[in-house]
Structure formats: C-alpha cells, structure tokens
Amino acid sequence: MINLSKKGMLLANEVVKLVIALIGISLLIYLLFSIYYTSSQDQKLNEAKDTIGRMKDIISRINSGAVSNEKITDISPPSWYLFSFIGTEKKPNSCAGENCLCICDKVIYDNTLWFKNRQLNECDSSGVCVVVKNLSKFNEFEINDPSDGGTNVQISKVGSNIGVKKIWV
Amino acid sequence: MFKKGELTTQQIVILIILVVSFAVILFFLLRLNLGSETDQEICHNSVITRGKSILPVDTFPLQCKRQYVCLSVDGSCEVMTKPEVIKVKTKDEVYKALADQLAECWWMFGEGKVDYISSEALSKNYCSICSQISFDNSVKSIFENKSFFDKKEFYSYLSKNKISDGQTYENYFLINGILNYPGKFGEVDLSKQYYSLMGITSKVSKVGWVLGGALALGALASIPLTGGVSVIAIGTAVGGAVVGGSAGWIASSYLLVPSIKGPSGNFYIPPSVIEVTSSEFDSLNCDEISTSS
C-alpha cells in the first residue's frame, strides 16, 4: 500500500485552513477600511460642498459685474482636485451637459483598457460639481494641505468667460 | 489514517462547490439589478416614515437619490455616463417613458397624500429631483429629425393613457383639466437635459399665522383653472415668473408647472418635466432640493 495519502491530505488540509483564514482576515480588513474610508470621504465631500458654494457665490458676483476677480485662500479638502469640463468633452452627469467646475478625488487608470469614464463617475458619485456656463478650460490641480502651503484660487473674468487658476499669495 | 477534525477530499470538494455556487447566485442577483428598485423603496419608506412620525420630521432624513435616465433608439447614450438606458421607437414610447418617470416620482413622494415637511413660519417650496433625463441623438429620428417636441402632446398623452391601476396619468397626478390651459405649453428640447421633479409647499405654522404668515401662502400664487388645478406660467418676454391672470395670458407666456392642493392639505408641484439649470427651474423658487445626486 502506498503511504502518500496521509502526507498529501495533511498538506491540503493546512492549505484550505490557511486560505479560509486569509479570506476571513481580508474581509475584516476590507470592512474596517470601508468604514474608515466612508466617514473620511463624507467629511471631505462636505468640505468640497462648502468650497464649491463659496466659488459659486464669487462667480455670481463676477457675472453680475459687482467685481472682476476674487481670491479664495486655503481651499479644502486636501488631496482632492479641481477639474473643469468644457465644450464637447464628456462631462459628469451632474453637469447636465453644461460647462462645469468640479471638486473630486482623482482616480488612477482612467480610459485605459477596460477602465472607462472612471473620473467622471468619481465626480458624480463622490464629488461635487457646479454648472458655470461661461467657464474657461483650466488644467486640473490638486488642493494642498494647509501644512504644505495650502491652495489659493483666483476666480476672474477673462473676456466674457470665467477663469479659475491656482495662485501663490 | 485520518486524524479527527481533518478535512477529507470530499469535504473540500463540497466546500469549493458551495463557494462557486454562491458566486454564481451573487452574479445573477447583481445582473437582475434589484438595487434600483430598492432605492425607490428606500426613498418611499423614508417619505412615509417622516409623514407618519409624531417626532419632528427632521429626525428622519429623506433617503432619496437622483436617477440618471437616457432615452435612446439604438441603446447608445453619449451624453451620460452609466445611465439607465430606456429604448424607445415611437413618440408614444417616448411619452410613456417620461410619464413612467413622473409616476415613479409621484409615488415615491406619497402621491400628494403625505406631508413630509414640517410647518414653518414662512411657506417654502421643497423640490425633489427624482431623475435627470437626457435624450440620445438617435431620438430625433422619432420626431421627424426635429430637435424638440411640444409639451402639449405629452400632456395629451397623460390625459388619454392609463397607468397600470386603470386611472389615467392625468388623474393620478391630480392635474385634471390641465389641457384647458389657454396658453402655450412650451417645448422639450431634445438636446437638453430635463429633471423629473415634484415639490411640496410647507404649511404655515401657528407662529407664522400669528406673525402674519398668511401672506406667505402666496409663494405658490396661482390662478384656479378647472377641477382644483392651478397653473404657474412663465413669461418669456418679460423673464422671471409670471402668474397668468383670468383676464388673459401674456401672449408669449407658457405653462411652467401646474400647482395643486393634495389630499394632505399641502400645495404640491405635481411631477413635471423641467429643463436642468434653466430659468424655468429657477422660477420654481425651490428653497431646498430634498434629493441627493
């Protein structure tokens, strides 16, 4: 009789137990991380809403002719980005096909291989956008933490359009 | 010889089969997309809970999310990312898709029977955007390559066609007689996006009445038409909201939304199709949007 089964069976047993344990631990880590991430994202979303609200007010004032430009210092949330979606480019659903300004987290691997429209979906689901019909295109930029110097933004009238740029005060 | 508690090959195979079966069932459940149905149920339940509660309504937040819907002939939709695509082939199918969106919205927010807003010193309009609707380029072919259709045709569809429980859409939305509106109904521009929305006007609290809040009821000032339906019109010539008078309508005015008094005693904006980020939307004077995007 061949005496291989015992050794082999022991190994299979240990592997199965190890795999089950690893799956359990991974699920637990995922759950804890999700809870932390959700609460952190909610806080950032509220900060983004505040910032976009302030920017919207400034844009209204500029469009009404009350002022020609205005600055906002130390915008938040840190590590998120300011995006502009203009003209015929694809926009987040919340922009309703109009030019818009968004504050959202930046995704990696967008529009490569099977990753399609990830940035737009991110801005829709976890970001905040405001429609600015006469917005000029600007390059996206990151919002820095105040400890790293913060990020200041100037909103101004450029011809008949609204320009947004990062400035160093 | 096996030790006690060791897994046999048979047990391992059973375990693997169980895991694979679970994955297959999960895959099909996700494919069924039961989530969207659940979102509507969650919203409806939160509205009912607020309406029935003896506690202050703010104790129970509304849990309603905006849906993104795209009407398309060929199933493609370039103007939105990940929308719910509804395939349409005829005008009636376009109107039915819109009517169903409105009916769903009306149902979610209690069909005018639920007061889910607390009384306030000053009356305010609370709007709920249930879905954002876009039209794919292919839809133009249904309308003889025109880029718009008359809203009156849509209201006519609502008055003639029945929803599943036997009553017409017009009856269900409590807008009987809407076709008697003497002015223009406006157009739906297929290149724009539209909200399917409804609204409720808060009642004036006792404090508000004492403070002379009765005047605030004018927030949704309206002129009765027939069957208790009133209308709010907007004048394109003059801009801003204009309420039509019984003496005659401004020639260029068109219907914005009807205004109705629901069984709950509140005034409501029945489910309507309103252009996104437009002067019409601004004219509704929505103090708060009670749905999240």
Chai-1 contact restraints between the chains, C-beta under 6 A:
chainA,res_idxA,chainB,res_idxB,connection_type,confidence,min_distance_angstrom,max_distance_angstrom,comment,restraint_id
A,N13,B,E6,contact,1.0,0.0,6.0,A-B,restraint_1
A,N13,B,L7,contact,1.0,0.0,6.0,A-B,restraint_2
A,V16,B,L7,contact,1.0,0.0,6.0,A-B,restraint_3
A,V16,B,I12,contact,1.0,0.0,6.0,A-B,restraint_4
A,N93,B,Y68,contact,1.0,0.0,6.0,A-B,restraint_5
A,N93,B,M80,contact,1.0,0.0,6.0,A-B,restraint_6
A,S94,B,S293,contact,1.0,0.0,6.0,A-B,restraint_7
A,A96,B,Q193,contact,1.0,0.0,6.0,A-B,restraint_8
A,A96,B,V276,contact,1.0,0.0,6.0,A-B,restraint_9
A,A96,B,T277,contact,1.0,0.0,6.0,A-B,restraint_10
A,G97,B,V79,contact,1.0,0.0,6.0,A-B,restraint_11
A,G97,B,Q193,contact,1.0,0.0,6.0,A-B,restraint_12
A,E98,B,T277,contact,1.0,0.0,6.0,A-B,restraint_13
A,N117,B,T81,contact,1.0,0.0,6.0,A-B,restraint_14
A,L120,B,T81,contact,1.0,0.0,6.0,A-B,restraint_15
A,N121,B,T81,contact,1.0,0.0,6.0,A-B,restraint_16
A,V131,B,T277,contact,1.0,0.0,6.0,A-B,restraint_17
